[in-house]
Amino acid sequence: MNILLEAFAKSFELVFTLNEDLFEILLLSLKVSGISLLLSCLIGLPLGTFLAIKSFWGKDAFLVLFNTMMGLPPVVVGLIVYLLVSRSGPFGWLGILYTPTAMIIAQMILITPIIVSLTSQIIEEISQEYKSLFASLVVPSHKAIIAYLFDARYSILTVVLAGFGRAISEVGAVIIVGGNIDHLTRVMTTTIALETSKGNLSLALALGIILLSIALTTNFILIRLKIRAKRRMYV
Amino acid sequence: MYKSNKKNLMKLTPIEVIDLSVLLGKDLILDKVSCSIKNNSITAVIGPNGAGKSIFLQTINGLTNIDNGKITFNKIYNNDEIRNKQAMVFQTPTLLRRNVKSNMDFVSNVKNKNGKLIIKNILKRVGLEGYDNKPARLLSGGEKQRLSLARALLIEPSVLLLDEPTANLDPFSLKLIEEIILEESKKGATIILTTHDMAQAKRLASDIIFFNKGKILEQTDANAFFRNPLTKEAKKYINGEILL
């Protein structure tokens, strides 16, 4: 019980004293997760939409693949990215191992399948709902796609935030490709892992509380938005 | 009082349906159906449930594949230009997950129609004035159907297809929709509607097409149909008997 109280006190102390190291770690965490989420959305939203509305040979295989990839073990992803970008790997010449860029790539590989699979399910549902209406109105494909994405915006926001949740809480992959280097690649999760291994449990727990607070805040916003959307029957 | 204002509508009539057959899966829904729909007529398509009325309407609107036969609009096969001048109101309205005005704006945008004023006037016409910001899917059944009709009117269709537009509606919505159907007809639109309401068919229709088991058993003038139906099936249907 003491350790929990100590952790809460520590986390408040870290936040309210505007601890420089903490904010550096926090900002890097948000930056890495934010960029990987943005890039995953840029790939995943159009790809998920494409898979939902187009029929082609092998489509089911793609869907099964992306669904399976949703459960990719982060350490395996970390290892693969490590092998690809390490000095002896095919992309070693890029020199990005142990940089935030490698961490972004690893996180992208982890969250893009989530965005693709869930977007595909959402868009498939709404496109079926609108199918006859749009066919009757002779709606051009590009306008139909914009309408699907716009009208499914609340559901897609859930997907995006699920991706963010996966990214910000991820540790296995980023510790392998980032190396947890102080002032360079140290993020919230890797710091928690490090501090735990050092026996500095109160600091680790304090960071955990801050991480949870971020997750809690995002989910609170999400739930508020969804409740509002449900009241209007927009989902 | 409504003032007749005939518009310069693209001529899509007569609509000729020749030996039309439609299969859904292995089921023959329309079986060598032939009929002609006159310019500026109100044609009521009637018949028991499962007779093929809705599929007939959807096929005219180009929503269902034709397995045999043909449909021509003023001797031209259906194409996107023709379909852009048709509007369909479905029995169960599909409304976008937006508010009333955004539903109208979407159609306006798709059909390159210009004008807030037109939308405002149409919403007023269907009794949805002041509903702009109301989420469309929170409307009552009658209001949803009227919004669906308002979207169709925005297209200024030459051919208006209505699939049981007043089924289960309140008297206010029913009266309003019937008035609008008559007004659109006066403006020059050709209207085809399916209905189970014989009184409505009598009130509105100039022509009747009677369907049973995927076939057209009668196509005739409405007065003649109700006065002296030619087939025993039509007689039974009008008298409210079950058709087997």
Interface residues (C-beta under 8 A of the other chain):
Chain A: I126 E129 Y130 S132 L133 A135 S136 L137 V138 V139 P140 K143 A147 D151 A152 R232 M233 Y234 V235
Chain B: Q58 N61 G62 L63 D80 R83 N84 Q86 A87 M88 F90 T94 L96 R97 R98 N99 F106 V107 N109 V110 K111 P135 R137 L138 I155
